[in-house]
Amino acid sequence: MSENLEDYKRYLEMEEKSAATIDKYLRDCRAFFAYLGDRPISKEETIGYKEYISGRYAAASVNSMLIALNGFLRFIGKADCCVKLLKIQRQMFCREEKELTQAEYKRLVKAAEGTRLSFVMQAICGTGIRVSELQYITVEAVKEGKAVVHCKNKTRVIFIPAHLQKLLRQYIKKSGVQAGPVFVSRTGKPLHRDNIWRDMKALCARAGVPPEKVFPHNLRHLFARMFYRIDKDIVRLADLLGHASINTTRIYMVETGRQHLACLERIQKALMT
């Protein structure tokens, strides 16, 4: 199967999938092979795998894994072994225990003060970029006040606010980076998402923030909620985030049950006055 995976990887590259997407698809396929063992691929096995992961992951994660697997199965000529995705009812509320609040973000930044991670978190949360797009925050972009991001066959311009520019200039001077990506590893390569994820998890206890809330993509969600709270323009927000569909952006806007209840209380109070 390793040979098939290499061919599949080249196919995904020719389809111009992002490096992060390719890594995820291959990781999901390897998880299926680990489950499969020495048994041959069959519809019964893929159904069994679907049931297996359904008991271990959230429905959205299961569907994400199945999309990757179905793509591989079609690639190797086994489309008859593909399985249907789980049906997910659109949620009215997000899980409060998963939502990173503004106060918790501030505690994370303070706990990481002076470190590279502090600047990384502020760069993501201050612009709304994906962690895979962090490489486009370059020395040149900081000087110009905007970054040109190329992702998923789309190009968009991300503005860097003056306050963030000032912070990043401080980091550039401190780190000695002369050109190219601002945030690089010891070998000079752009930081990988795994490094950022690991560093953020290590920060949880010191910041007093639950680990389940602390991961790079949650910074992007916080940016989206803050932007919409101020601007109220979901179309503009979709463009900023690089979403092809506003339906994707709406997922970022889902409120907690507590926020919805507070809104209902205000409505009730207005009706009675």
Backbone bond lengths (Angstrom), bond angles and torsions (degrees), N, CA, C in turn:
res aa  C-N    CA-C-N  psi(-1)  N-CA   C-N-CA  omega(-1)  CA-C   N-CA-C  phi
1 M - - - 1.465 - - 1.532 111.97 -
2 S 1.332 116.79 -23.74 1.457 119.98 -179.17 1.531 111.31 -60.49
3 E 1.357 115.52 -35.95 1.471 119.46 178.24 1.519 110.62 -67.12
4 N 1.351 115.81 -41.25 1.467 119.92 177.59 1.526 111.08 -62.32
5 L 1.333 115.94 -38.09 1.466 119.66 179.99 1.522 111.68 -66.63
6 E 1.326 116.37 -37.89 1.467 119.65 177.56 1.527 110.43 -64.58
7 D 1.341 116.36 -41.09 1.464 120.57 177.18 1.528 110.41 -64.38
8 Y 1.336 115.17 -40.15 1.464 120.38 179.71 1.530 110.59 -65.56
9 K 1.331 115.47 -38.39 1.459 119.82 177.66 1.525 110.75 -61.44
10 R 1.330 116.55 -44.88 1.465 120.28 179.03 1.521 110.99 -64.16
11 Y 1.336 116.31 -37.40 1.464 120.82 177.45 1.530 110.39 -62.24
12 L 1.340 117.13 -45.46 1.469 121.02 179.32 1.525 111.22 -63.23
13 E 1.329 115.93 -36.24 1.467 119.89 177.33 1.521 110.72 -65.34
14 M 1.338 116.35 -39.73 1.466 120.37 177.79 1.528 111.38 -68.22
15 E 1.344 115.38 -26.43 1.465 120.41 176.28 1.533 110.95 -80.80
16 E 1.341 115.58 -0.09 1.462 123.41 178.14 1.525 113.21 62.42
17 K 1.328 115.35 36.08 1.462 119.59 172.83 1.528 108.31 -72.30
18 S 1.318 116.35 150.88 1.458 119.88 179.65 1.523 109.89 -68.96
19 A 1.332 115.98 157.98 1.462 120.75 -179.96 1.525 111.03 -59.66
20 A 1.333 116.94 -38.02 1.467 120.97 179.91 1.526 110.63 -65.68
21 T 1.337 116.78 -40.70 1.474 120.93 178.94 1.518 110.42 -64.98
22 I 1.323 116.88 -43.37 1.471 121.21 179.77 1.521 110.34 -61.50
23 D 1.337 116.43 -45.53 1.469 120.49 178.64 1.517 111.13 -58.18
24 K 1.321 115.92 -42.99 1.469 120.04 -178.99 1.521 111.39 -66.28
25 Y 1.338 117.61 -46.08 1.463 120.87 -179.94 1.523 111.00 -59.02
26 L 1.318 116.79 -43.81 1.461 120.60 -179.38 1.527 110.81 -67.69
27 R 1.314 116.84 -38.88 1.466 121.32 178.00 1.526 110.69 -63.13
28 D 1.329 116.50 -41.74 1.463 120.48 179.13 1.528 111.29 -67.04
29 C 1.321 117.02 -37.42 1.471 120.48 178.24 1.524 110.54 -66.96
30 R 1.311 116.81 -39.97 1.477 119.93 178.82 1.525 110.95 -65.04
31 A 1.331 116.63 -34.47 1.469 120.19 177.16 1.522 109.85 -63.06
32 F 1.320 117.24 -38.82 1.463 120.96 177.30 1.521 110.91 -65.55
33 F 1.338 117.26 -42.59 1.466 120.71 179.52 1.523 111.14 -64.08
34 A 1.333 116.74 -36.16 1.473 120.47 178.13 1.526 109.84 -63.81
35 Y 1.333 115.92 -39.47 1.467 120.73 177.06 1.528 110.78 -67.76
36 L 1.323 115.85 -39.93 1.461 121.76 -174.67 1.526 112.51 -69.57
37 G 1.310 117.00 -37.07 1.455 120.46 -177.62 1.523 111.17 65.92
38 D 1.323 117.11 -131.55 1.469 122.31 -179.33 1.526 112.86 -91.93
39 R 1.333 116.89 1.12 1.457 119.83 -177.61 1.528 110.49 -76.01
40 P 1.331 118.17 146.83 1.471 120.67 179.04 1.529 111.07 -72.58
41 I 1.329 115.69 154.08 1.464 120.61 177.65 1.526 109.43 -69.49
42 S 1.323 115.60 132.24 1.465 121.10 177.06 1.518 108.25 -151.76
43 K 1.327 116.22 166.48 1.463 120.06 178.76 1.534 110.10 -63.88
44 E 1.316 115.89 -36.16 1.464 119.96 178.72 1.533 110.73 -62.14
45 E 1.335 115.74 -39.58 1.459 119.96 -179.08 1.534 111.46 -70.00
46 T 1.324 117.17 -40.08 1.468 118.98 -179.48 1.530 110.78 -69.47
47 I 1.337 116.38 -35.38 1.473 119.51 175.20 1.525 109.36 -64.75
48 G 1.339 115.84 -43.40 1.467 120.14 178.45 1.520 111.69 -61.45
49 Y 1.337 116.10 -38.08 1.471 120.55 178.86 1.526 109.96 -66.93
50 K 1.318 116.47 -40.83 1.469 120.55 177.83 1.527 110.12 -58.54
51 E 1.330 116.70 -44.36 1.463 120.86 178.92 1.531 110.60 -65.67
52 Y 1.333 115.49 -38.11 1.465 121.14 -178.74 1.531 111.17 -62.62
53 I 1.332 117.24 -49.48 1.468 119.53 -177.40 1.527 111.89 -75.99
54 S 1.338 116.65 -24.07 1.468 120.03 179.31 1.520 111.16 -64.32
55 G 1.334 116.40 -27.17 1.459 120.18 179.18 1.512 113.07 -86.56
56 R 1.335 116.70 -1.97 1.467 120.46 -174.80 1.527 114.23 -122.53
57 Y 1.328 117.20 -18.19 1.463 120.43 -175.99 1.526 110.63 -131.16
58 A 1.338 115.11 160.79 1.462 120.71 174.39 1.525 109.02 -65.57
59 A 1.329 116.44 155.14 1.468 121.29 -175.39 1.527 112.55 -57.11
60 A 1.332 116.77 -41.18 1.464 119.75 -179.68 1.524 110.99 -63.79
61 S 1.324 117.03 -38.39 1.467 121.17 178.54 1.520 110.57 -68.13
62 V 1.330 116.36 -39.96 1.467 121.09 177.59 1.529 110.26 -59.25
63 N 1.323 116.31 -47.90 1.469 120.00 -179.78 1.520 111.61 -62.74
64 S 1.323 116.84 -38.02 1.455 120.83 178.08 1.527 110.87 -62.25
65 M 1.325 116.66 -40.93 1.467 121.65 178.96 1.526 110.99 -69.03
66 L 1.331 116.60 -37.62 1.458 120.67 -179.16 1.531 111.79 -70.95
67 I 1.323 116.97 -33.94 1.466 120.49 176.88 1.524 109.75 -61.03
68 A 1.327 116.06 -43.81 1.467 120.64 178.55 1.524 110.70 -63.79
69 L 1.326 116.34 -44.71 1.467 120.73 -178.96 1.525 111.15 -65.34
70 N 1.334 117.73 -44.89 1.466 120.86 179.74 1.525 111.39 -61.12
71 G 1.320 116.02 -38.14 1.466 119.96 177.82 1.525 110.90 -61.50
72 F 1.329 116.35 -42.60 1.464 120.61 179.10 1.524 111.01 -66.43
73 L 1.331 116.89 -42.67 1.464 120.94 -179.00 1.533 111.01 -62.11
74 R 1.327 116.43 -41.55 1.464 119.09 177.09 1.526 110.56 -65.35
75 F 1.333 116.72 -35.93 1.466 121.27 -179.05 1.531 111.15 -63.91
76 I 1.328 117.72 -38.29 1.470 120.39 -177.45 1.536 112.14 -92.35
77 G 1.341 116.91 10.57 1.462 120.12 175.78 1.511 115.00 81.45
78 K 1.327 116.83 23.40 1.465 120.37 178.83 1.528 110.71 -119.37
79 A 1.320 115.00 48.11 1.468 119.85 -179.20 1.521 111.76 -61.22
80 D 1.351 116.63 -26.13 1.465 120.61 179.94 1.532 111.69 -67.64
81 C 1.336 117.58 -13.31 1.467 121.58 179.18 1.530 112.78 -95.31
82 C 1.335 116.72 -2.55 1.474 120.03 179.13 1.526 110.25 -64.45
83 V 1.310 116.06 151.37 1.466 121.22 180.00 1.523 110.03 -119.58
84 K 1.317 115.43 156.35 1.459 121.40 179.19 1.526 109.95 -75.43
85 L 1.332 115.71 148.69 1.457 120.88 176.61 1.521 109.88 -76.18
86 L 1.324 115.97 159.12 1.454 120.44 175.77 1.525 109.57 -70.44
87 K 1.308 116.76 144.28 1.458 120.67 175.32 1.521 108.12 -84.79
88 I 1.321 115.56 125.55 1.466 120.35 -177.56 1.515 109.50 -118.80
89 Q 1.321 116.04 121.85 1.454 120.04 175.40 1.525 109.03 -75.02
90 R 1.312 116.25 134.35 1.466 120.34 -178.99 1.523 110.42 -59.86
91 Q 1.334 116.05 127.95 1.454 121.29 -177.99 1.524 111.31 -79.42
92 M 1.342 114.86 137.71 1.462 119.53 175.18 1.518 110.81 -80.28
93 F 1.346 115.85 -30.80 1.456 120.08 -175.14 1.523 110.05 -128.62
94 C 1.314 115.18 147.95 1.462 119.00 173.64 1.532 108.67 -87.26
95 R 1.307 116.43 163.59 1.459 120.87 179.36 1.526 108.15 -80.04
96 E 1.319 115.25 118.18 1.455 120.25 -174.33 1.528 112.16 -61.16
97 E 1.354 115.52 -31.69 1.464 119.07 -178.76 1.527 112.51 -72.54
98 K 1.349 116.75 -7.48 1.460 120.98 179.35 1.527 112.71 -105.79
99 E 1.334 117.56 -14.64 1.462 120.93 -173.60 1.520 111.51 -86.73
100 L 1.317 116.20 122.37 1.455 121.75 177.11 1.524 109.30 -77.76
101 T 1.319 117.06 124.37 1.463 120.67 -178.99 1.531 110.26 -89.67
102 Q 1.320 115.12 166.50 1.460 121.12 178.03 1.528 110.72 -61.77
103 A 1.332 116.67 -40.97 1.463 120.93 -179.72 1.530 111.04 -64.67
104 E 1.325 116.23 -39.79 1.469 120.12 179.48 1.529 111.26 -68.65
105 Y 1.325 115.70 -37.12 1.470 119.89 176.17 1.527 110.20 -60.68
106 K 1.326 116.76 -44.35 1.460 120.92 -179.82 1.537 110.71 -61.80
107 R 1.342 116.27 -37.51 1.467 119.74 179.12 1.525 110.72 -67.66
108 L 1.320 117.02 -37.14 1.462 120.98 178.06 1.528 110.73 -64.07
109 V 1.326 115.68 -46.24 1.472 120.60 -179.57 1.523 110.54 -62.68
110 K 1.335 115.94 -41.98 1.471 120.25 -179.27 1.527 110.66 -66.23
111 A 1.341 115.88 -41.26 1.463 119.76 -179.11 1.528 111.58 -65.76
112 A 1.345 116.09 -28.49 1.474 120.90 -179.41 1.524 112.19 -95.29
113 E 1.324 116.90 6.75 1.471 122.16 -172.76 1.527 112.73 -48.30
114 G 1.334 114.87 130.74 1.452 120.48 177.40 1.519 114.69 88.45
115 T 1.330 117.30 -11.23 1.463 120.96 -179.32 1.529 110.73 -98.34
116 R 1.318 115.32 164.83 1.467 120.37 177.38 1.522 110.78 -58.48
117 L 1.334 116.85 -38.54 1.458 121.27 -177.48 1.522 112.38 -59.07
118 S 1.324 116.85 -37.63 1.464 120.50 178.58 1.525 110.64 -58.65
119 F 1.322 117.02 -45.43 1.462 121.13 -179.50 1.529 111.32 -69.47
120 V 1.340 116.52 -36.38 1.473 120.85 178.32 1.522 110.00 -61.89
121 M 1.330 116.77 -47.95 1.467 120.60 -178.64 1.523 111.30 -62.40
122 Q 1.328 116.52 -40.46 1.462 119.67 -179.82 1.527 111.63 -70.31
123 A 1.328 116.89 -30.92 1.466 120.05 177.55 1.523 110.73 -68.58
124 I 1.345 116.88 -41.42 1.464 120.63 179.88 1.523 110.78 -70.04
125 C 1.332 115.87 -48.35 1.466 120.04 -175.77 1.525 112.03 -74.42
126 G 1.331 117.46 -20.27 1.454 120.51 -179.90 1.515 114.36 -87.67
127 T 1.343 116.22 -12.15 1.470 120.28 -178.85 1.524 113.11 -125.47
128 G 1.339 116.68 -21.47 1.467 120.00 -178.77 1.518 113.85 81.95
129 I 1.330 118.36 11.28 1.459 119.92 -179.21 1.530 111.39 -71.73
130 R 1.323 114.93 158.02 1.462 120.83 171.97 1.523 108.07 -72.76
131 V 1.329 116.21 154.63 1.468 119.08 179.84 1.529 110.22 -63.29
132 S 1.330 117.15 -30.57 1.465 120.43 178.20 1.530 112.13 -70.70
133 E 1.350 116.08 -16.33 1.467 120.97 -179.19 1.524 112.58 -94.38
134 L 1.333 116.14 0.64 1.460 120.67 -177.69 1.530 111.25 -59.37
135 Q 1.320 116.58 -27.34 1.469 121.42 -179.28 1.533 112.29 -63.14
136 Y 1.346 116.80 -19.99 1.467 119.63 179.97 1.530 112.69 -84.10
137 I 1.333 116.22 -7.41 1.462 119.53 170.98 1.524 105.55 -82.08
138 T 1.313 115.97 92.64 1.454 121.98 -176.01 1.531 110.61 -106.17
139 V 1.327 115.04 169.97 1.463 120.35 175.78 1.526 109.69 -58.68
140 E 1.326 115.30 -41.66 1.467 120.66 -179.83 1.529 111.47 -65.51
141 A 1.348 115.83 -39.49 1.471 120.37 179.97 1.524 111.01 -65.88
142 V 1.324 116.03 -39.63 1.469 119.94 179.20 1.532 109.89 -63.13
143 K 1.322 117.01 -41.27 1.461 120.70 178.95 1.524 111.16 -63.74
144 E 1.340 115.83 -39.00 1.466 120.81 -176.74 1.521 112.19 -82.16
145 G 1.326 116.70 -21.75 1.460 120.28 -179.46 1.516 113.93 86.29
146 K 1.325 117.20 12.49 1.461 120.38 177.15 1.527 109.98 -159.14
147 A 1.320 114.73 149.45 1.463 120.86 179.81 1.523 109.13 -119.84
148 V 1.318 116.16 139.27 1.472 121.34 175.92 1.523 107.20 -97.92
149 V 1.326 115.45 115.05 1.465 122.23 -174.48 1.522 110.88 -103.13
150 H 1.315 116.65 130.45 1.470 122.40 176.05 1.524 108.13 -112.69
151 C 1.320 116.94 113.64 1.465 120.32 -177.89 1.518 109.83 -153.43
152 K 1.329 115.73 135.28 1.470 122.34 176.02 1.533 111.45 53.96
153 N 1.336 115.37 46.73 1.463 122.21 177.86 1.522 113.49 61.90
154 K 1.335 115.92 21.76 1.456 120.32 178.11 1.527 109.20 -129.48
155 T 1.316 114.71 151.06 1.464 120.75 176.55 1.522 108.10 -122.26
156 R 1.314 116.35 131.97 1.457 119.62 177.15 1.522 108.87 -143.02
157 V 1.324 114.86 158.39 1.464 120.93 -178.83 1.521 109.02 -102.87
158 I 1.331 115.46 128.80 1.462 121.79 177.71 1.527 108.31 -111.12
159 F 1.326 116.77 119.96 1.459 120.43 178.34 1.531 110.31 -81.40
160 I 1.310 115.26 143.71 1.459 121.72 178.90 1.529 107.53 -107.58
161 P 1.333 118.38 109.81 1.468 121.29 -177.34 1.528 111.99 -57.23
162 A 1.316 115.77 154.35 1.473 121.53 -175.89 1.522 112.15 -55.97
163 H 1.335 116.72 -42.68 1.469 120.05 -179.32 1.529 110.51 -62.65
164 L 1.327 116.46 -42.33 1.462 120.13 179.57 1.526 110.68 -69.21
165 Q 1.338 116.44 -37.16 1.471 119.87 175.38 1.529 110.62 -56.04
166 K 1.315 115.70 -45.55 1.468 120.77 -178.73 1.527 110.44 -61.50
167 L 1.338 116.13 -44.63 1.461 120.52 179.13 1.526 111.54 -61.72
168 L 1.332 115.31 -45.00 1.456 119.71 -177.54 1.523 111.90 -68.64
169 R 1.328 116.96 -33.39 1.471 119.58 175.86 1.533 110.16 -63.78
170 Q 1.337 116.04 -37.65 1.460 119.97 176.83 1.528 110.51 -62.38
171 Y 1.336 115.51 -43.26 1.464 119.15 -179.21 1.527 111.37 -67.63
172 I 1.329 116.67 -40.51 1.466 121.20 179.10 1.526 110.35 -59.48
173 K 1.325 115.73 -43.71 1.466 120.04 178.97 1.526 110.65 -64.79
174 K 1.328 115.87 -41.18 1.458 121.26 -178.42 1.530 111.88 -68.01
175 S 1.329 116.51 -40.78 1.469 120.88 -175.60 1.521 113.15 -83.59
176 G 1.337 116.32 -21.47 1.456 119.73 179.51 1.513 114.74 80.35
177 V 1.326 117.58 13.87 1.462 120.93 177.74 1.531 108.79 -68.96
178 Q 1.312 116.91 129.16 1.461 121.34 -175.51 1.528 113.24 -94.67
179 A 1.330 116.03 -35.65 1.470 120.74 -176.60 1.523 109.18 -159.44
180 G 1.333 115.59 165.49 1.459 120.30 178.31 1.514 112.13 78.62
181 P 1.351 117.57 -162.10 1.461 121.67 -176.88 1.527 112.46 -53.60
182 V 1.314 115.84 136.55 1.460 121.41 -179.34 1.527 110.83 -70.28
183 F 1.338 115.88 -40.12 1.462 120.33 -175.03 1.531 109.86 -104.58
184 V 1.313 115.44 109.36 1.469 120.69 -177.65 1.528 109.95 -130.96
185 S 1.339 114.66 161.54 1.461 121.06 177.15 1.525 109.87 -81.36
186 R 1.304 116.01 -177.83 1.466 120.29 179.19 1.524 111.84 -63.35
187 T 1.337 115.96 -25.79 1.465 120.08 -179.63 1.524 111.86 -88.37
188 G 1.336 116.75 0.33 1.458 120.61 177.73 1.507 114.89 89.03
189 K 1.345 117.47 4.94 1.466 121.14 179.14 1.528 110.11 -90.34
190 P 1.349 117.98 152.33 1.468 120.11 177.35 1.519 111.13 -55.47
191 L 1.313 116.74 142.20 1.464 121.20 -179.41 1.522 111.13 -57.92
192 H 1.325 116.46 138.42 1.461 121.44 177.75 1.520 109.24 -90.03
193 R 1.313 116.41 149.75 1.463 121.49 -178.95 1.534 111.91 -56.18
194 D 1.331 117.38 -34.53 1.465 120.66 -178.51 1.524 111.47 -62.78
195 N 1.331 116.22 -38.64 1.463 120.29 178.39 1.526 111.07 -64.38
196 I 1.326 115.30 -43.18 1.473 119.87 -178.84 1.517 110.12 -67.75
197 W 1.332 116.51 -42.59 1.471 121.98 179.73 1.526 109.63 -59.56
198 R 1.324 116.55 -47.62 1.467 121.13 -178.28 1.535 111.42 -63.38
199 D 1.330 116.43 -43.17 1.464 120.23 -179.72 1.528 111.24 -65.16
200 M 1.327 116.64 -37.81 1.462 120.00 179.40 1.522 110.83 -67.32
201 K 1.317 117.55 -40.98 1.467 121.03 178.93 1.522 110.82 -62.89
202 A 1.332 116.51 -37.28 1.464 120.81 -179.95 1.523 112.00 -67.96
203 L 1.330 116.23 -16.10 1.465 121.94 -176.36 1.535 112.67 -88.29
204 C 1.326 116.53 -16.21 1.470 121.81 -170.47 1.529 113.85 -54.48
205 A 1.326 116.42 -52.90 1.465 120.16 -175.13 1.523 110.83 -61.73
206 R 1.334 116.66 -42.94 1.466 120.71 -178.25 1.527 111.37 -65.79
207 A 1.342 116.10 -32.88 1.473 120.17 -178.46 1.519 112.27 -89.62
208 G 1.331 117.37 -12.24 1.456 120.33 -178.47 1.510 112.95 68.94
209 V 1.344 116.14 37.46 1.468 121.87 179.33 1.523 108.65 -119.68
210 P 1.343 118.46 132.28 1.466 121.11 -179.71 1.531 112.00 -56.04
211 P 1.326 118.60 133.70 1.470 122.39 -177.63 1.523 114.26 -56.02
212 E 1.349 116.67 -32.85 1.466 119.56 -177.60 1.529 112.59 -67.64
213 K 1.326 116.87 -13.17 1.464 120.87 177.77 1.530 112.65 -95.29
214 V 1.320 115.83 -10.55 1.463 119.69 -169.09 1.520 112.24 -106.85
215 F 1.331 115.00 99.67 1.470 122.67 173.35 1.530 106.92 -158.38
216 P 1.336 117.65 153.65 1.478 120.53 -171.80 1.518 115.00 -53.28
217 H 1.337 118.06 -40.72 1.466 119.06 -174.63 1.529 111.93 -66.38
218 N 1.333 117.18 -24.12 1.459 119.65 179.06 1.533 111.37 -68.03
219 L 1.326 116.76 -23.95 1.473 120.23 175.29 1.523 110.01 -67.45
220 R 1.312 115.88 -37.92 1.471 121.72 177.42 1.527 110.15 -65.84
221 H 1.322 116.58 -39.68 1.466 120.52 177.31 1.523 110.86 -64.03
222 L 1.334 116.13 -41.14 1.465 119.39 179.72 1.521 110.54 -64.33
223 F 1.337 116.84 -41.80 1.467 120.49 176.34 1.530 110.27 -57.37
224 A 1.334 116.43 -45.84 1.464 121.01 -177.59 1.527 111.51 -61.90
225 R 1.331 116.94 -43.64 1.469 119.92 -179.95 1.521 111.26 -65.58
226 M 1.330 116.15 -41.61 1.464 119.95 -179.82 1.528 110.61 -66.41
227 F 1.331 116.76 -41.74 1.467 120.48 179.70 1.530 110.25 -61.77
228 Y 1.329 116.55 -46.14 1.469 119.82 -177.19 1.531 111.13 -68.32
229 R 1.315 116.10 -33.90 1.467 119.90 178.58 1.531 110.81 -62.20
230 I 1.332 115.88 -34.16 1.466 121.12 -178.13 1.526 112.36 -90.24
231 D 1.342 116.98 -44.57 1.463 121.15 -170.88 1.533 113.91 -95.08
232 K 1.335 117.31 -32.36 1.474 123.01 179.54 1.529 113.47 62.24
233 D 1.321 117.58 21.67 1.476 120.77 -178.74 1.523 108.72 -116.51
234 I 1.337 116.56 97.30 1.455 120.36 -175.39 1.537 111.91 -71.77
235 V 1.333 117.55 -26.90 1.467 120.88 178.00 1.524 110.18 -67.80
236 R 1.319 115.71 -45.81 1.465 120.15 177.70 1.531 110.38 -62.86
237 L 1.342 115.70 -39.76 1.459 120.42 179.70 1.528 110.98 -63.74
238 A 1.329 116.61 -41.16 1.468 120.70 178.17 1.523 110.64 -60.03
239 D 1.323 116.42 -40.81 1.468 120.50 177.52 1.524 111.33 -64.61
240 L 1.326 116.10 -42.83 1.467 120.64 -179.84 1.524 111.53 -62.52
241 L 1.337 115.78 -39.78 1.459 120.34 -177.19 1.531 112.22 -81.18
242 G 1.331 116.71 -13.37 1.459 119.93 -179.32 1.508 113.12 80.11
243 H 1.339 116.88 28.13 1.464 121.30 179.59 1.527 110.56 -86.54
244 A 1.325 115.90 135.27 1.461 120.05 177.04 1.524 110.74 -77.31
245 S 1.318 116.79 -25.00 1.457 121.10 -177.46 1.525 110.41 -128.80
246 I 1.327 115.29 138.63 1.466 120.27 177.39 1.524 110.20 -66.13
247 N 1.334 117.04 -24.97 1.467 120.27 178.44 1.529 110.92 -60.34
248 T 1.325 116.10 -34.06 1.468 119.86 176.34 1.516 109.88 -67.43
249 T 1.313 116.46 -42.25 1.464 121.10 -179.77 1.526 110.72 -64.02
250 R 1.318 116.84 -35.21 1.464 120.72 -178.82 1.525 111.68 -61.46
251 I 1.330 116.90 -29.66 1.462 120.69 178.24 1.527 110.08 -60.97
252 Y 1.337 115.48 -35.73 1.457 120.65 -179.67 1.532 111.63 -70.57
253 M 1.316 116.19 -19.98 1.457 120.87 -173.46 1.528 113.45 -93.56
254 V 1.330 116.88 -3.69 1.467 119.74 -177.54 1.522 109.59 -62.29
255 E 1.327 116.06 130.58 1.456 121.02 -177.73 1.516 110.86 -91.98
256 T 1.333 115.52 166.92 1.459 119.99 173.83 1.522 109.00 -77.28
257 G 1.325 116.47 160.84 1.454 121.22 177.56 1.519 111.25 -60.08
258 R 1.343 116.77 -34.91 1.462 121.25 -179.92 1.524 110.68 -63.58
259 Q 1.345 117.06 -42.38 1.466 120.55 179.40 1.524 110.80 -65.23
260 H 1.342 116.09 -40.40 1.464 120.06 179.96 1.532 110.54 -65.12
261 L 1.341 115.41 -42.02 1.457 119.74 179.50 1.526 110.72 -62.83
262 A 1.330 116.74 -40.02 1.476 120.73 178.83 1.522 110.25 -62.33
263 C 1.341 116.41 -37.47 1.467 120.71 177.92 1.524 110.41 -64.73
264 L 1.345 116.83 -43.05 1.463 121.02 178.83 1.530 111.12 -63.46
265 E 1.325 115.80 -37.52 1.468 119.82 178.51 1.529 110.84 -63.41
266 R 1.351 116.13 -40.62 1.471 119.92 178.98 1.527 110.68 -65.68
267 I 1.341 116.76 -38.45 1.461 120.83 177.92 1.532 110.45 -63.49
268 Q 1.342 114.81 -44.86 1.467 119.29 -179.72 1.520 110.82 -61.78
269 K 1.336 116.15 -41.17 1.469 120.76 -179.56 1.527 110.08 -65.16
270 A 1.355 116.68 -39.65 1.460 120.27 179.65 1.526 110.84 -66.54
271 L 1.339 116.26 -36.86 1.470 119.89 179.35 1.527 112.28 -66.17
272 M 1.323 116.39 -30.92 1.474 120.71 -174.44 1.519 113.35 -93.19
273 T 1.358 116.61 -0.65 1.479 117.49 -179.84 1.526 110.19 -108.56
